[in-house]
Amino acid sequence: MNTKEKLVRYKKNNVRLFPLYKMVSWDLLFYYPIIFLFLTQVKGFSAAQVLFSDAFYTLSNTLWQIPVTRLVDRVGKKNSLIVGNILYTLSIFSMIFMQEYYELLIIQFIYALGYSIKGICEANILYDSLPGSNKRGKVFSTIDGKSSSYFYIFEAIASAIAGFTFVINGYIPMVLCFICCTIATILSFKFRHTAIVQNKVEPIRFTEYMGQLKTSFTYFLKSKRIRSLIMFNALLMGTITGIVNLRSSILNEMQVPEQYFGIIFAILQLVAAISTRNTERIQENFKNKTLAWLGIPTVVSCIVIGFIGRDQLSKSSLILIVVLFAIQYAIKGPYIGLITRYLNNFTNRNIRPKISALRYLTANLATAIISLICSGLLSITTTANTFIIIGCLTTIGIILLLDFMKDKVGLQPEEYSEEDIKYSINRPEKRN
């Protein structure tokens, strides 16, 4: 079997493996429904401390972006992915046994490194394994969307189990999370390298690397399309990620029993799974208005949640809040796949990891800022008021960004400037 045949075989292996891998590794299973309760009830930290640790995590994630991009360039996507999953697994293992708050911050710092590596490598491994054509983005979003829906279904089951097992013993969901991380690490070893290596490649020099990174920043500055997408993604993902523990906090303030946390989050994951499987249909229906239809409901729902939470809490208000959470989850799944597709369009395999790093760097910075604001607000006011303030700020930001983007994103291919398609190696897709 010659080199080209091996490469085709390796790519097919990666495409087949990716859905299974993403199902158990896209994010932490058994973790999010109970982590707020685990840290506040089992470990004894305050809500403000938990939100501050979230901000510290995202700031750490931002710090890691540049060295992580160099690591991926140096050792390859597969090897980097293995390292990222090992760090993920060790972080959860350490969290189970930690006692002091400073230990949580150290764990978040290491966990951020693992997440940064995974964030750069995972989608790019799939994208690099697909044949180059004008349908590559569509094929990517179809496979990625299907894989995401598998994850959401699995996470729904895991969330329900996490809630009930937490009542039995607060450590059980964390142990199950650790097991899933271990499985993800094993699967990451099964991916294959898809780059043809003809000669021994010398390790990239720091000056050369900085030159490449400068290229990606230059692309960001000169390409109005990339700049718009990255700024929009930073604000929207900053909001989606920054309010994760706010959801648990408002349910906790409503005195929702712990076992129902899992059921609520299981319902939310099922909603995300259904919507993610319809990612391509969403793109076809909304076309160049897709980001507006995904962004505005997310931030406006935060305001509504806050106003509902300010009134005397009842069964009807709980149902309304869960419905609004469901809207946010229904948006999150398709959005992540679509924004990855939009950013990957018009790029080649060398620039994609650097664009990914820039994407995660800006998103993490926005998440850190929002988490710090939430932490500060929670120390002086209620979770409901925090939702209202965050919702108002992000709604204004999203509307201003959408106005800025209207003549820069969603154009026909011939309407983009040379800088916008500078790194395209195939004919651009028709939209975004």
Secondary structure as GFF3:
##gff-version 3
##sequence-region A 1 432
A	DSSP	alpha_helix	3	25	.	.	.	ID=ss1
A	DSSP	alpha_helix	32	37	.	.	.	ID=ss2
A	DSSP	pi_helix	38	42	.	.	.	ID=ss3
A	DSSP	alpha_helix	47	75	.	.	.	ID=ss4
A	DSSP	alpha_helix	77	97	.	.	.	ID=ss5
A	DSSP	alpha_helix	101	129	.	.	.	ID=ss6
A	DSSP	alpha_helix	136	168	.	.	.	ID=ss7
A	DSSP	alpha_helix	172	188	.	.	.	ID=ss8
A	DSSP	alpha_helix	206	222	.	.	.	ID=ss9
A	DSSP	alpha_helix	224	242	.	.	.	ID=ss10
A	DSSP	alpha_helix	244	253	.	.	.	ID=ss11
A	DSSP	alpha_helix	258	277	.	.	.	ID=ss12
A	DSSP	alpha_helix	279	286	.	.	.	ID=ss13
A	DSSP	three_ten_helix	287	289	.	.	.	ID=ss14
A	DSSP	alpha_helix	290	310	.	.	.	ID=ss15
A	DSSP	alpha_helix	315	344	.	.	.	ID=ss16
A	DSSP	alpha_helix	352	378	.	.	.	ID=ss17
A	DSSP	alpha_helix	383	405	.	.	.	ID=ss18
A	DSSP	three_ten_helix	413	415	.	.	.	ID=ss19
A	DSSP	three_ten_helix	419	421	.	.	.	ID=ss20
###
